[in-house]
Amino acid sequence: MSDLVDRLKAGKARVGVVGLGYVGLPLSHAFCSAGFQVVGLDVDPSKIESLAAGRSYIDAVDDAALATMLAEGRFVATTDYSRAADLDAIAICVPTPLTVHRDPDMSYVEATARALAPHLSPETLVVLESTTYPGTTTEVLAPILVEGSGLTLGQDLLVAYSPERENPGSKWSTADIPKVVGADDDRARAAAEALYGGSVAQVVSVSSTRVAEATKLLENIYRCVNIALVNELKVCFDAMDINVFEVIEAAKTKPFGFQAFYPGPGLGGHCIPIDPFYLSWKARGHGVPTRFIELAGEVNHAMPSYVLGKLSDALNARGRAFKDAQILVLGVAYKPNVDDVRESPALVLIERLRGKGSTVSYHDPHVAELTSGRHYSIDLESVPLTAELLSSSDAVLIVTDHAAVDYELVKAHAPLIVDTRGVLRGSSAGPATIVQA
């Protein structure tokens, strides 16, 4: 495998990326920038057509960056998995959702492995990047690749795990973020280090794929538990007529021992609402309880109900009910200033409001339309934010605090604002009634 390592270190290897979404497309860009020839593989023909036409659908890789990748001839996107036969290294970046019973859904990883396996050549490195439970690489991915390819694991087939660490909307690009790499043999580890070594700022090697898989879970469980804590405190402090955001701002002036987390209407994104349950599922198989994880999930899962309760009380105070109420949702992305709606609490709130008989519209400067997904069937388009729309709404529900929203316009014309993000805390209400939720 020394030839493979040498080619990877020299940037002369041919690299594949499977799954051209929020993880795979930025990773493809990082590999191209490092000098690799990159083949992007995806089962969605519409993505392939868009990329071939120079139209990016991911903010982290704009059209100009995509144009450079295409113009230099370093990147091609295809649905043809037989192209894997020409590749030296392949990174798998496919979804790992939960089933309706909150068990890991490995169907995307398994299907990808089966599609790749017959086309793998000797001396190939396959790296799983999808977030998952400890043991997935060795128990799920590797056996399928070995069976389908006929290659020998650790000799002419190398397998490693490197968790994605994307943070949509942040200043951190894929190339800036240190990359954890884990493998179960020295050859695979050396090849994975060489693959990422020229593409990212730092490679952090760990002793096994299980350690690398557990590292990503720790990172996201840490956030999940702390967000649950501050969400619970929001409810607690609200009962005491204390503004939780003012408390947080005061607490974070302490220069040590405290990191600020902020409450909201629930958890969103592909990672934090999902990843902790991978570990709790795996732990059950070992007879180990994960009480913190389960409790954090319960607290965060309950936040949309808390928000609807606050909205109901605010409407009732104005002589209105959910039925036939006109509700405008501000922001449907799961976090500010991005176009990502995966697992967004806005989807839960919209469906529940519609179920209660409300007429719901939304405005989001980053999300032009909502379409049906794995768990939701919402077909809506973002509406322009106008004085007429605001004044005709019975309530405006701020779900995502995008910077591009004109909140002064909202305050000037909305009769009732329910603010789940504290974006209007401390501001003069004007004619609007502002309720913190």
PEPE-V669495 format. One line per field, one symbol per residue. psi: psi as a letter, one per 40 degrees, with the letter a starting at -180 (. if undefined). A space follows every 50 residues. Layout:
psi=???
//
This chain:
psi=eddddddddeeeihhihhhfaddddddddddddeeihhhhhiehdddddd ddeehiehddgidddddddddeeehhhieheeeddeidihhhgiigaiid efihhedddddddddddeehiifhhhhhehhaihedddddddddddddde ihhecehhhihhhifigheiehiddehihhhiieiddddddddddededi dhhhhieidddddddddddddddddddddddddddddddefhhddddddd deeheiehhhiiiaeiiaiecdedddedddddddeefhigdddddddddd dedddddddddddddddefiidheihhhhhheieiifiehehfhdddddd dddddeeihhiihheehdihihadeighgiihiihidddddeidihhhdh ghdehgdddddddhdhhhheefdeheihdaeihhhh.
//
